Amino acid sequence: MELETPKKTTKQKASGFLKATLPYIIIVIVVALIRTFIITPVQVEGMSMYSTLDDKEILLLKKYDKSYDRFDVVVFNYNNTKLIKRVVGLPGDTVEYKDNKLYINGKYIKEEFLKNNQETYDFSLEDLGYETLPDGYYFVMGDNRTNSTDSRVIGLVSAEDIEGTTNFVIFPLNKFGNFNK
């Protein structure tokens, strides 16, 4: 004598499917929320941040970090492109390069992160038509000063255009970890 297995109703099948897939749906939603609001990978394009960062490196972008300090590395939108640069001037600052040296508010500031004696031609914020940086705007530069499309060319960067900060390389693995300011 064979036992008959009861047939599952459509409602029971749907319930079983939902129970089986619900954890995966939750994982996808959580990952999407994390990438949208908290942290997401971003790739370096070009050599403007050399020798701190190399072309094609993948970094973690901290989208939640909306407080920008001098020399933080930020990612911002410019002409539908994400650019990665270093914050040099903060709102209220004056910025000037003279004889390859940075002066903020008239005071010499050493840029420890610059390697290979990067040449920075003379420049003043006044060249862009400003005496000081307005509220909500930043002056950014690439570390590869002779090969960087930065505030000297594109102008000031609005806080609204900055997506967040980054200081962590995730690829290539031999550079995995924090990079210094």
C-alpha positions as CSV (number, residue, x, y, z in Angstrom):
1,M,0.0,0.0,0.0
2,E,1.4,3.4,-1.1
3,L,0.8,6.5,0.9
4,E,-0.3,9.5,-1.0
5,T,1.5,12.7,-0.4
6,P,-0.8,15.6,0.0
7,K,-0.6,18.1,-2.9
8,K,0.5,21.5,-2.0
9,T,-1.8,24.4,-2.8
10,T,-0.7,27.4,-4.8
11,K,-0.8,29.4,-1.6
12,Q,1.4,26.9,0.2
13,K,3.9,26.9,-2.8
14,A,4.0,30.7,-2.8
15,S,4.5,30.8,1.0
16,G,7.4,28.3,0.7
17,F,9.0,30.2,-2.1
18,L,8.8,33.4,-0.1
19,K,10.3,31.8,3.0
20,A,13.2,30.4,0.9
21,T,13.9,33.7,-0.9
22,L,13.2,36.3,1.8
23,P,16.7,36.1,3.3
24,Y,18.3,36.7,-0.1
25,I,15.9,39.7,-0.8
26,I,16.8,41.2,2.6
27,I,20.6,40.8,1.8
28,V,20.2,42.5,-1.6
29,I,18.3,45.4,0.0
30,V,20.9,45.8,2.8
31,V,23.8,45.7,0.4
32,A,22.0,48.3,-1.8
33,L,21.4,50.6,1.1
34,I,25.0,50.2,2.3
35,R,26.4,51.1,-1.2
36,T,24.0,54.0,-1.6
37,F,24.4,55.7,1.8
38,I,27.4,54.3,3.7
39,I,30.4,52.9,1.7
40,T,31.0,51.9,-1.9
41,P,34.0,51.0,-4.1
42,V,35.5,53.7,-6.4
43,Q,38.2,53.3,-9.0
44,V,41.1,55.6,-9.6
45,E,41.1,56.8,-13.2
46,G,44.4,58.3,-14.4
47,M,47.6,59.4,-12.7
48,S,46.5,62.7,-11.1
49,M,47.0,61.4,-7.6
50,Y,50.3,59.6,-8.3
51,S,52.4,58.7,-6.2
52,T,49.8,58.4,-3.4
53,L,47.4,56.5,-5.7
54,D,47.9,54.6,-9.0
55,D,45.7,54.3,-12.0
56,K,43.1,51.5,-11.6
57,E,43.4,51.1,-7.8
58,I,40.1,50.5,-6.1
59,L,39.3,52.4,-2.9
60,L,36.5,52.4,-0.4
61,L,34.5,55.7,-0.5
62,K,33.0,56.7,2.8
63,K,29.8,58.3,1.7
64,Y,28.7,59.0,5.3
65,D,31.8,61.2,5.9
66,K,30.7,64.8,5.2
67,S,33.2,66.7,7.2
68,Y,36.3,67.5,5.1
69,D,39.6,68.4,6.6
70,R,42.7,69.8,5.0
71,F,44.5,67.1,3.0
72,D,41.6,64.6,3.0
73,V,41.2,62.7,-0.2
74,V,37.7,63.2,-1.6
75,V,35.6,62.0,-4.5
76,F,33.4,64.5,-6.2
77,N,31.3,64.9,-9.3
78,Y,32.5,67.0,-12.2
79,N,30.9,66.9,-15.6
80,N,29.3,63.5,-15.0
81,T,32.7,62.1,-13.9
82,K,34.0,61.1,-10.5
83,L,37.3,62.8,-9.7
84,I,39.6,61.9,-6.8
85,K,41.6,64.8,-5.4
86,R,43.1,66.1,-2.1
87,V,41.4,69.0,-0.2
88,V,43.9,71.8,0.1
89,G,41.8,74.8,0.9
90,L,38.8,75.0,3.3
91,P,36.0,77.6,3.4
92,G,37.4,80.9,4.6
93,D,41.0,80.1,3.6
94,T,43.3,82.0,1.2
95,V,45.4,79.6,-0.9
96,E,48.6,80.5,-2.6
97,Y,51.6,78.6,-4.1
98,K,54.8,80.5,-4.4
99,D,58.2,79.0,-5.2
100,N,56.7,75.5,-5.0
101,K,55.4,76.0,-1.5
102,L,51.8,76.1,-0.2
103,Y,50.6,79.1,1.9
104,I,47.3,78.9,3.6
105,N,46.1,82.2,5.1
106,G,49.6,83.5,4.5
107,K,51.3,80.7,6.5
108,Y,53.6,78.1,4.9
109,I,52.1,74.6,5.2
110,K,54.3,71.6,4.5
111,E,52.7,68.9,2.3
112,E,54.2,65.7,3.7
113,F,52.4,63.4,1.3
114,L,54.1,64.9,-1.8
115,K,56.9,62.7,-3.1
116,N,59.3,62.9,-6.0
117,N,59.6,66.7,-5.5
118,Q,56.4,67.4,-7.3
119,E,56.6,70.8,-9.0
120,T,53.6,73.2,-8.3
121,Y,53.7,76.3,-10.3
122,D,52.9,79.7,-8.7
123,F,49.2,80.1,-8.2
124,S,46.8,82.2,-6.1
125,L,43.1,81.8,-5.3
126,E,42.9,85.3,-6.7
127,D,43.7,83.8,-10.1
128,L,40.2,82.3,-9.9
129,G,38.7,85.6,-8.8
130,Y,38.4,85.0,-5.1
131,E,40.2,86.5,-2.1
132,T,39.0,83.6,0.2
133,L,37.1,80.4,-0.3
134,P,33.4,81.0,0.1
135,D,31.3,78.9,2.5
136,G,30.6,75.5,1.2
137,Y,33.4,75.5,-1.3
138,Y,36.8,73.7,-1.3
139,F,40.1,74.0,-3.2
140,V,41.3,70.6,-4.4
141,M,44.4,69.4,-6.1
142,G,45.9,66.1,-7.3
143,D,49.2,65.0,-5.8
144,N,50.7,64.8,-9.3
145,R,50.7,68.5,-9.7
146,T,52.0,68.6,-13.3
147,N,49.3,66.2,-14.5
148,S,46.1,67.0,-12.6
149,T,42.8,68.6,-13.6
150,D,42.0,70.2,-10.3
151,S,40.7,73.5,-8.8
152,R,43.4,75.4,-10.7
153,V,41.6,74.4,-13.9
154,I,38.0,73.5,-13.0
155,G,37.5,76.0,-10.2
156,L,36.3,75.5,-6.7
157,V,34.4,72.3,-5.7
158,S,31.0,72.7,-3.9
159,A,30.4,70.6,-0.8
160,E,27.2,69.4,-2.6
161,D,29.3,67.8,-5.3
162,I,31.6,65.9,-2.9
163,E,30.4,62.3,-2.4
164,G,32.7,61.5,0.6
165,T,36.2,60.8,1.7
166,T,38.5,57.8,1.0
167,N,41.7,56.6,2.6
168,F,41.6,52.8,2.1
169,V,42.8,50.8,-0.9
170,I,41.1,47.4,-1.4
171,F,42.8,46.5,-4.7
172,P,45.5,45.6,-5.6
173,L,45.9,43.4,-2.6
174,N,49.6,44.3,-2.2
175,K,48.5,47.9,-1.3
176,F,45.5,46.8,0.8
177,G,44.9,49.1,3.7
178,N,45.0,52.8,4.7
179,F,47.1,55.2,2.7
180,N,48.5,58.2,4.6
181,K,47.3,61.8,4.2
